[in-house]
Amino acid sequence: MVKLRLRERETVQEAVRRFRKLVEHSGIKKEMRRREFYEKPSERRRRARRRAERKAKMSRLPPV
């Protein structure tokens, strides 16, 4: 859970900007997008496998 206390002489716009950064860094936004629609377990495994394959392929390539 993200908590934000308004600082002295802080405008609402500054507080909202800080709140957005806190939410972004905490991963809440990413989690919400991931849970927005139901994903079948087989699709989740397929996506993880493809990500692992891509990562392995990139690690095998010589640095440019």
PDB file of N, CA, C and O in Angstrom:
ATOM      1  N   MET A   1       0.837  -1.165   0.000  1.00  0.00           N
ATOM      2  CA  MET A   1       0.000   0.000   0.000  1.00  0.00           C
ATOM      3  C   MET A   1       0.893   1.244   0.000  1.00  0.00           C
ATOM      4  O   MET A   1       1.891   1.308   0.719  1.00  0.00           O
ATOM      5  N   VAL A   2       0.529   2.200  -0.794  1.00  0.00           N
ATOM      6  CA  VAL A   2       1.289   3.432  -0.905  1.00  0.00           C
ATOM      7  C   VAL A   2       0.632   4.488  -0.032  1.00  0.00           C
ATOM      8  O   VAL A   2      -0.569   4.736  -0.137  1.00  0.00           O
ATOM      9  N   LYS A   3       1.430   5.108   0.833  1.00  0.00           N
ATOM     10  CA  LYS A   3       0.923   6.186   1.671  1.00  0.00           C
ATOM     11  C   LYS A   3       1.698   7.446   1.342  1.00  0.00           C
ATOM     12  O   LYS A   3       2.898   7.405   1.067  1.00  0.00           O
ATOM     13  N   LEU A   4       0.995   8.560   1.374  1.00  0.00           N
ATOM     14  CA  LEU A   4       1.616   9.832   1.044  1.00  0.00           C
ATOM     15  C   LEU A   4       1.110  10.882   2.023  1.00  0.00           C
ATOM     16  O   LEU A   4      -0.095  11.053   2.208  1.00  0.00           O
ATOM     17  N   ARG A   5       2.045  11.575   2.640  1.00  0.00           N
ATOM     18  CA  ARG A   5       1.672  12.672   3.524  1.00  0.00           C
ATOM     19  C   ARG A   5       2.048  13.969   2.836  1.00  0.00           C
ATOM     20  O   ARG A   5       3.129  14.101   2.262  1.00  0.00           O
ATOM     21  N   LEU A   6       1.150  14.908   2.905  1.00  0.00           N
ATOM     22  CA  LEU A   6       1.380  16.201   2.288  1.00  0.00           C
ATOM     23  C   LEU A   6       2.461  16.940   3.080  1.00  0.00           C
ATOM     24  O   LEU A   6       2.366  17.072   4.300  1.00  0.00           O
ATOM     25  N   ARG A   7       3.467  17.409   2.388  1.00  0.00           N
ATOM     26  CA  ARG A   7       4.551  18.149   3.030  1.00  0.00           C
ATOM     27  C   ARG A   7       4.122  19.595   3.238  1.00  0.00           C
ATOM     28  O   ARG A   7       3.139  20.064   2.665  1.00  0.00           O
ATOM     29  N   GLU A   8       4.882  20.280   4.069  1.00  0.00           N
ATOM     30  CA  GLU A   8       4.590  21.698   4.287  1.00  0.00           C
ATOM     31  C   GLU A   8       4.806  22.470   2.994  1.00  0.00           C
ATOM     32  O   GLU A   8       5.785  22.252   2.281  1.00  0.00           O
ATOM     33  N   ARG A   9       3.893  23.360   2.708  1.00  0.00           N
ATOM     34  CA  ARG A   9       3.960  24.226   1.529  1.00  0.00           C
ATOM     35  C   ARG A   9       4.056  23.440   0.215  1.00  0.00           C
ATOM     36  O   ARG A   9       4.612  23.936  -0.765  1.00  0.00           O
ATOM     37  N   GLU A  10       3.524  22.239   0.197  1.00  0.00           N
ATOM     38  CA  GLU A  10       3.516  21.437  -1.032  1.00  0.00           C
ATOM     39  C   GLU A  10       2.161  21.606  -1.707  1.00  0.00           C
ATOM     40  O   GLU A  10       1.117  21.461  -1.072  1.00  0.00           O
ATOM     41  N   THR A  11       2.189  21.911  -2.981  1.00  0.00           N
ATOM     42  CA  THR A  11       0.930  22.079  -3.698  1.00  0.00           C
ATOM     43  C   THR A  11       0.323  20.716  -3.982  1.00  0.00           C
ATOM     44  O   THR A  11       0.995  19.689  -3.887  1.00  0.00           O
ATOM     45  N   VAL A  12      -0.939  20.722  -4.326  1.00  0.00           N
ATOM     46  CA  VAL A  12      -1.635  19.473  -4.641  1.00  0.00           C
ATOM     47  C   VAL A  12      -1.020  18.831  -5.882  1.00  0.00           C
ATOM     48  O   VAL A  12      -0.882  17.610  -5.950  1.00  0.00           O
ATOM     49  N   GLN A  13      -0.652  19.655  -6.862  1.00  0.00           N
ATOM     50  CA  GLN A  13      -0.055  19.127  -8.090  1.00  0.00           C
ATOM     51  C   GLN A  13       1.259  18.396  -7.785  1.00  0.00           C
ATOM     52  O   GLN A  13       1.530  17.335  -8.349  1.00  0.00           O
ATOM     53  N   GLU A  14       2.070  18.971  -6.891  1.00  0.00           N
ATOM     54  CA  GLU A  14       3.331  18.312  -6.528  1.00  0.00           C
ATOM     55  C   GLU A  14       3.073  16.998  -5.795  1.00  0.00           C
ATOM     56  O   GLU A  14       3.771  16.008  -6.016  1.00  0.00           O
ATOM     57  N   ALA A  15       2.068  16.998  -4.923  1.00  0.00           N
ATOM     58  CA  ALA A  15       1.733  15.785  -4.183  1.00  0.00           C
ATOM     59  C   ALA A  15       1.226  14.702  -5.131  1.00  0.00           C
ATOM     60  O   ALA A  15       1.575  13.532  -4.972  1.00  0.00           O
ATOM     61  N   VAL A  16       0.415  15.071  -6.107  1.00  0.00           N
ATOM     62  CA  VAL A  16      -0.098  14.096  -7.081  1.00  0.00           C
ATOM     63  C   VAL A  16       1.056  13.530  -7.892  1.00  0.00           C
ATOM     64  O   VAL A  16       1.091  12.331  -8.166  1.00  0.00           O
ATOM     65  N   ARG A  17       1.998  14.381  -8.277  1.00  0.00           N
ATOM     66  CA  ARG A  17       3.162  13.926  -9.036  1.00  0.00           C
ATOM     67  C   ARG A  17       3.981  12.924  -8.205  1.00  0.00           C
ATOM     68  O   ARG A  17       4.414  11.890  -8.715  1.00  0.00           O
ATOM     69  N   ARG A  18       4.186  13.246  -6.918  1.00  0.00           N
ATOM     70  CA  ARG A  18       4.909  12.326  -6.040  1.00  0.00           C
ATOM     71  C   ARG A  18       4.150  11.012  -5.879  1.00  0.00           C
ATOM     72  O   ARG A  18       4.749   9.937  -5.881  1.00  0.00           O
ATOM     73  N   PHE A  19       2.833  11.107  -5.740  1.00  0.00           N
ATOM     74  CA  PHE A  19       2.009   9.906  -5.588  1.00  0.00           C
ATOM     75  C   PHE A  19       2.118   9.015  -6.819  1.00  0.00           C
ATOM     76  O   PHE A  19       2.256   7.799  -6.693  1.00  0.00           O
ATOM     77  N   ARG A  20       2.058   9.606  -8.000  1.00  0.00           N
ATOM     78  CA  ARG A  20       2.172   8.820  -9.232  1.00  0.00           C
ATOM     79  C   ARG A  20       3.512   8.097  -9.292  1.00  0.00           C
ATOM     80  O   ARG A  20       3.572   6.932  -9.685  1.00  0.00           O
ATOM     81  N   LYS A  21       4.589   8.783  -8.906  1.00  0.00           N
ATOM     82  CA  LYS A  21       5.911   8.150  -8.908  1.00  0.00           C
ATOM     83  C   LYS A  21       5.961   6.996  -7.918  1.00  0.00           C
ATOM     84  O   LYS A  21       6.518   5.941  -8.221  1.00  0.00           O
ATOM     85  N   LEU A  22       5.376   7.192  -6.724  1.00  0.00           N
ATOM     86  CA  LEU A  22       5.355   6.123  -5.730  1.00  0.00           C
ATOM     87  C   LEU A  22       4.595   4.904  -6.250  1.00  0.00           C
ATOM     88  O   LEU A  22       5.043   3.771  -6.073  1.00  0.00           O
ATOM     89  N   VAL A  23       3.463   5.131  -6.882  1.00  0.00           N
ATOM     90  CA  VAL A  23       2.660   4.033  -7.422  1.00  0.00           C
ATOM     91  C   VAL A  23       3.442   3.320  -8.524  1.00  0.00           C
ATOM     92  O   VAL A  23       3.446   2.091  -8.592  1.00  0.00           O
ATOM     93  N   GLU A  24       4.100   4.089  -9.381  1.00  0.00           N
ATOM     94  CA  GLU A  24       4.875   3.508 -10.485  1.00  0.00           C
ATOM     95  C   GLU A  24       6.007   2.628  -9.950  1.00  0.00           C
ATOM     96  O   GLU A  24       6.215   1.510 -10.421  1.00  0.00           O
ATOM     97  N   HIS A  25       6.734   3.150  -8.959  1.00  0.00           N
ATOM     98  CA  HIS A  25       7.879   2.418  -8.423  1.00  0.00           C
ATOM     99  C   HIS A  25       7.459   1.204  -7.588  1.00  0.00           C
ATOM    100  O   HIS A  25       8.215   0.239  -7.479  1.00  0.00           O
ATOM    101  N   SER A  26       6.280   1.246  -7.007  1.00  0.00           N
ATOM    102  CA  SER A  26       5.835   0.121  -6.184  1.00  0.00           C
ATOM    103  C   SER A  26       5.347  -1.056  -7.030  1.00  0.00           C
ATOM    104  O   SER A  26       5.236  -2.171  -6.521  1.00  0.00           O
ATOM    105  N   GLY A  27       5.056  -0.826  -8.309  1.00  0.00           N
ATOM    106  CA  GLY A  27       4.615  -1.905  -9.179  1.00  0.00           C
ATOM    107  C   GLY A  27       3.111  -2.111  -9.192  1.00  0.00           C
ATOM    108  O   GLY A  27       2.626  -3.053  -9.817  1.00  0.00           O
ATOM    109  N   ILE A  28       2.373  -1.262  -8.524  1.00  0.00           N
ATOM    110  CA  ILE A  28       0.917  -1.407  -8.463  1.00  0.00           C
ATOM    111  C   ILE A  28       0.295  -1.249  -9.849  1.00  0.00           C
ATOM    112  O   ILE A  28      -0.607  -1.999 -10.223  1.00  0.00           O
ATOM    113  N   LYS A  29       0.777  -0.281 -10.595  1.00  0.00           N
ATOM    114  CA  LYS A  29       0.232  -0.015 -11.920  1.00  0.00           C
ATOM    115  C   LYS A  29       0.437  -1.219 -12.845  1.00  0.00           C
ATOM    116  O   LYS A  29      -0.467  -1.617 -13.580  1.00  0.00           O
ATOM    117  N   LYS A  30       1.629  -1.781 -12.792  1.00  0.00           N
ATOM    118  CA  LYS A  30       1.944  -2.950 -13.625  1.00  0.00           C
ATOM    119  C   LYS A  30       1.066  -4.137 -13.240  1.00  0.00           C
ATOM    120  O   LYS A  30       0.574  -4.866 -14.102  1.00  0.00           O
ATOM    121  N   GLU A  31       0.876  -4.321 -11.936  1.00  0.00           N
ATOM    122  CA  GLU A  31       0.045  -5.415 -11.436  1.00  0.00           C
ATOM    123  C   GLU A  31      -1.407  -5.232 -11.875  1.00  0.00           C
ATOM    124  O   GLU A  31      -2.068  -6.202 -12.244  1.00  0.00           O
ATOM    125  N   MET A  32      -1.902  -4.005 -11.839  1.00  0.00           N
ATOM    126  CA  MET A  32      -3.283  -3.743 -12.266  1.00  0.00           C
ATOM    127  C   MET A  32      -3.464  -4.076 -13.737  1.00  0.00           C
ATOM    128  O   MET A  32      -4.462  -4.686 -14.121  1.00  0.00           O
ATOM    129  N   ARG A  33      -2.502  -3.677 -14.560  1.00  0.00           N
ATOM    130  CA  ARG A  33      -2.603  -3.981 -15.991  1.00  0.00           C
ATOM    131  C   ARG A  33      -2.587  -5.489 -16.224  1.00  0.00           C
ATOM    132  O   ARG A  33      -3.313  -6.003 -17.075  1.00  0.00           O
ATOM    133  N   ARG A  34      -1.750  -6.193 -15.459  1.00  0.00           N
ATOM    134  CA  ARG A  34      -1.641  -7.639 -15.623  1.00  0.00           C
ATOM    135  C   ARG A  34      -2.940  -8.341 -15.234  1.00  0.00           C
ATOM    136  O   ARG A  34      -3.319  -9.334 -15.855  1.00  0.00           O
ATOM    137  N   ARG A  35      -3.617  -7.835 -14.222  1.00  0.00           N
ATOM    138  CA  ARG A  35      -4.841  -8.463 -13.735  1.00  0.00           C
ATOM    139  C   ARG A  35      -6.106  -7.913 -14.384  1.00  0.00           C
ATOM    140  O   ARG A  35      -7.208  -8.329 -14.027  1.00  0.00           O
ATOM    141  N   GLU A  36      -5.970  -7.005 -15.309  1.00  0.00           N
ATOM    142  CA  GLU A  36      -7.138  -6.374 -15.911  1.00  0.00           C
ATOM    143  C   GLU A  36      -8.032  -7.409 -16.606  1.00  0.00           C
ATOM    144  O   GLU A  36      -9.257  -7.338 -16.510  1.00  0.00           O
ATOM    145  N   PHE A  37      -7.427  -8.350 -17.293  1.00  0.00           N
ATOM    146  CA  PHE A  37      -8.173  -9.395 -17.988  1.00  0.00           C
ATOM    147  C   PHE A  37      -7.662 -10.750 -17.523  1.00  0.00           C
ATOM    148  O   PHE A  37      -6.491 -10.896 -17.174  1.00  0.00           O
ATOM    149  N   TYR A  38      -8.546 -11.735 -17.520  1.00  0.00           N
ATOM    150  CA  TYR A  38      -8.148 -13.077 -17.116  1.00  0.00           C
ATOM    151  C   TYR A  38      -7.205 -13.664 -18.156  1.00  0.00           C
ATOM    152  O   TYR A  38      -7.427 -13.553 -19.362  1.00  0.00           O
ATOM    153  N   GLU A  39      -6.156 -14.287 -17.659  1.00  0.00           N
ATOM    154  CA  GLU A  39      -5.194 -14.938 -18.540  1.00  0.00           C
ATOM    155  C   GLU A  39      -5.131 -16.413 -18.157  1.00  0.00           C
ATOM    156  O   GLU A  39      -4.887 -16.757 -17.000  1.00  0.00           O
ATOM    157  N   LYS A  40      -5.354 -17.273 -19.137  1.00  0.00           N
ATOM    158  CA  LYS A  40      -5.333 -18.699 -18.853  1.00  0.00           C
ATOM    159  C   LYS A  40      -3.933 -19.111 -18.401  1.00  0.00           C
ATOM    160  O   LYS A  40      -2.945 -18.531 -18.853  1.00  0.00           O
ATOM    161  N   PRO A  41      -3.837 -20.094 -17.524  1.00  0.00           N
ATOM    162  CA  PRO A  41      -2.528 -20.552 -17.059  1.00  0.00           C
ATOM    163  C   PRO A  41      -1.613 -21.003 -18.198  1.00  0.00           C
ATOM    164  O   PRO A  41      -0.399 -20.808 -18.139  1.00  0.00           O
ATOM    165  N   SER A  42      -2.197 -21.603 -19.230  1.00  0.00           N
ATOM    166  CA  SER A  42      -1.376 -22.044 -20.363  1.00  0.00           C
ATOM    167  C   SER A  42      -0.785 -20.839 -21.096  1.00  0.00           C
ATOM    168  O   SER A  42       0.356 -20.888 -21.556  1.00  0.00           O
ATOM    169  N   GLU A  43      -1.562 -19.759 -21.203  1.00  0.00           N
ATOM    170  CA  GLU A  43      -1.049 -18.544 -21.852  1.00  0.00           C
ATOM    171  C   GLU A  43       0.061 -17.917 -21.013  1.00  0.00           C
ATOM    172  O   GLU A  43       1.047 -17.414 -21.551  1.00  0.00           O
ATOM    173  N   ARG A  44      -0.106 -17.949 -19.704  1.00  0.00           N
ATOM    174  CA  ARG A  44       0.914 -17.395 -18.806  1.00  0.00           C
ATOM    175  C   ARG A  44       2.222 -18.173 -18.941  1.00  0.00           C
ATOM    176  O   ARG A  44       3.301 -17.583 -19.001  1.00  0.00           O
ATOM    177  N   ARG A  45       2.115 -19.511 -18.988  1.00  0.00           N
ATOM    178  CA  ARG A  45       3.323 -20.344 -19.147  1.00  0.00           C
ATOM    179  C   ARG A  45       3.973 -20.109 -20.500  1.00  0.00           C
ATOM    180  O   ARG A  45       5.198 -20.040 -20.597  1.00  0.00           O
ATOM    181  N   ARG A  46       3.155 -19.983 -21.558  1.00  0.00           N
ATOM    182  CA  ARG A  46       3.676 -19.752 -22.903  1.00  0.00           C
ATOM    183  C   ARG A  46       4.429 -18.421 -22.956  1.00  0.00           C
ATOM    184  O   ARG A  46       5.507 -18.329 -23.543  1.00  0.00           O
ATOM    185  N   ARG A  47       3.846 -17.391 -22.334  1.00  0.00           N
ATOM    186  CA  ARG A  47       4.489 -16.082 -22.329  1.00  0.00           C
ATOM    187  C   ARG A  47       5.812 -16.137 -21.551  1.00  0.00           C
ATOM    188  O   ARG A  47       6.800 -15.533 -21.967  1.00  0.00           O
ATOM    189  N   ALA A  48       5.830 -16.852 -20.437  1.00  0.00           N
ATOM    190  CA  ALA A  48       7.057 -16.987 -19.649  1.00  0.00           C
ATOM    191  C   ALA A  48       8.121 -17.758 -20.425  1.00  0.00           C
ATOM    192  O   ALA A  48       9.302 -17.413 -20.382  1.00  0.00           O
ATOM    193  N   ARG A  49       7.698 -18.799 -21.132  1.00  0.00           N
ATOM    194  CA  ARG A  49       8.651 -19.592 -21.917  1.00  0.00           C
ATOM    195  C   ARG A  49       9.264 -18.747 -23.037  1.00  0.00           C
ATOM    196  O   ARG A  49      10.472 -18.783 -23.272  1.00  0.00           O
ATOM    197  N   ARG A  50       8.407 -17.989 -23.716  1.00  0.00           N
ATOM    198  CA  ARG A  50       8.918 -17.131 -24.800  1.00  0.00           C
ATOM    199  C   ARG A  50       9.872 -16.073 -24.259  1.00  0.00           C
ATOM    200  O   ARG A  50      10.880 -15.760 -24.893  1.00  0.00           O
ATOM    201  N   ARG A  51       9.557 -15.525 -23.093  1.00  0.00           N
ATOM    202  CA  ARG A  51      10.440 -14.527 -22.487  1.00  0.00           C
ATOM    203  C   ARG A  51      11.790 -15.151 -22.153  1.00  0.00           C
ATOM    204  O   ARG A  51      12.829 -14.528 -22.369  1.00  0.00           O
ATOM    205  N   ALA A  52      11.784 -16.370 -21.630  1.00  0.00           N
ATOM    206  CA  ALA A  52      13.021 -17.067 -21.296  1.00  0.00           C
ATOM    207  C   ALA A  52      13.822 -17.384 -22.556  1.00  0.00           C
ATOM    208  O   ALA A  52      15.045 -17.243 -22.569  1.00  0.00           O
ATOM    209  N   GLU A  53      13.140 -17.808 -23.603  1.00  0.00           N
ATOM    210  CA  GLU A  53      13.835 -18.104 -24.862  1.00  0.00           C
ATOM    211  C   GLU A  53      14.480 -16.852 -25.439  1.00  0.00           C
ATOM    212  O   GLU A  53      15.617 -16.892 -25.909  1.00  0.00           O
ATOM    213  N   ARG A  54      13.755 -15.745 -25.401  1.00  0.00           N
ATOM    214  CA  ARG A  54      14.289 -14.481 -25.912  1.00  0.00           C
ATOM    215  C   ARG A  54      15.500 -14.032 -25.100  1.00  0.00           C
ATOM    216  O   ARG A  54      16.489 -13.549 -25.653  1.00  0.00           O
ATOM    217  N   LYS A  55      15.409 -14.197 -23.782  1.00  0.00           N
ATOM    218  CA  LYS A  55      16.516 -13.818 -22.905  1.00  0.00           C
ATOM    219  C   LYS A  55      17.740 -14.684 -23.180  1.00  0.00           C
ATOM    220  O   LYS A  55      18.860 -14.174 -23.227  1.00  0.00           O
ATOM    221  N   ALA A  56      17.540 -15.982 -23.361  1.00  0.00           N
ATOM    222  CA  ALA A  56      18.649 -16.890 -23.651  1.00  0.00           C
ATOM    223  C   ALA A  56      19.282 -16.562 -25.000  1.00  0.00           C
ATOM    224  O   ALA A  56      20.504 -16.602 -25.149  1.00  0.00           O
ATOM    225  N   LYS A  57      18.445 -16.238 -25.975  1.00  0.00           N
ATOM    226  CA  LYS A  57      18.959 -15.893 -27.301  1.00  0.00           C
ATOM    227  C   LYS A  57      19.796 -14.622 -27.235  1.00  0.00           C
ATOM    228  O   LYS A  57      20.853 -14.543 -27.862  1.00  0.00           O
ATOM    229  N   MET A  58      19.335 -13.628 -26.481  1.00  0.00           N
ATOM    230  CA  MET A  58      20.075 -12.373 -26.361  1.00  0.00           C
ATOM    231  C   MET A  58      21.393 -12.568 -25.627  1.00  0.00           C
ATOM    232  O   MET A  58      22.370 -11.881 -25.923  1.00  0.00           O
ATOM    233  N   SER A  59      21.435 -13.489 -24.681  1.00  0.00           N
ATOM    234  CA  SER A  59      22.676 -13.711 -23.931  1.00  0.00           C
ATOM    235  C   SER A  59      23.708 -14.450 -24.776  1.00  0.00           C
ATOM    236  O   SER A  59      24.906 -14.348 -24.512  1.00  0.00           O
ATOM    237  N   ARG A  60      23.256 -15.197 -25.795  1.00  0.00           N
ATOM    238  CA  ARG A  60      24.179 -15.916 -26.667  1.00  0.00           C
ATOM    239  C   ARG A  60      24.799 -15.027 -27.741  1.00  0.00           C
ATOM    240  O   ARG A  60      25.871 -15.333 -28.265  1.00  0.00           O
ATOM    241  N   LEU A  61      24.122 -13.925 -28.068  1.00  0.00           N
ATOM    242  CA  LEU A  61      24.633 -13.038 -29.123  1.00  0.00           C
ATOM    243  C   LEU A  61      25.874 -12.298 -28.617  1.00  0.00           C
ATOM    244  O   LEU A  61      25.944 -11.912 -27.451  1.00  0.00           O
ATOM    245  N   PRO A  62      26.858 -12.104 -29.517  1.00  0.00           N
ATOM    246  CA  PRO A  62      28.047 -11.347 -29.102  1.00  0.00           C
ATOM    247  C   PRO A  62      27.678  -9.878 -28.904  1.00  0.00           C
ATOM    248  O   PRO A  62      26.792  -9.363 -29.585  1.00  0.00           O
ATOM    249  N   PRO A  63      28.360  -9.198 -27.966  1.00  0.00           N
ATOM    250  CA  PRO A  63      28.043  -7.793 -27.739  1.00  0.00           C
ATOM    251  C   PRO A  63      28.394  -6.929 -28.956  1.00  0.00           C
ATOM    252  O   PRO A  63      29.379  -7.182 -29.649  1.00  0.00           O
ATOM    253  N   VAL A  64      27.589  -5.930 -29.194  1.00  0.00           N
ATOM    254  CA  VAL A  64      27.795  -5.067 -30.362  1.00  0.00           C
ATOM    255  C   VAL A  64      28.458  -3.788 -29.955  1.00  0.00           C
ATOM    256  O   VAL A  64      28.715  -2.931 -30.799  1.00  0.00           O
TER     257      VAL A  64
END
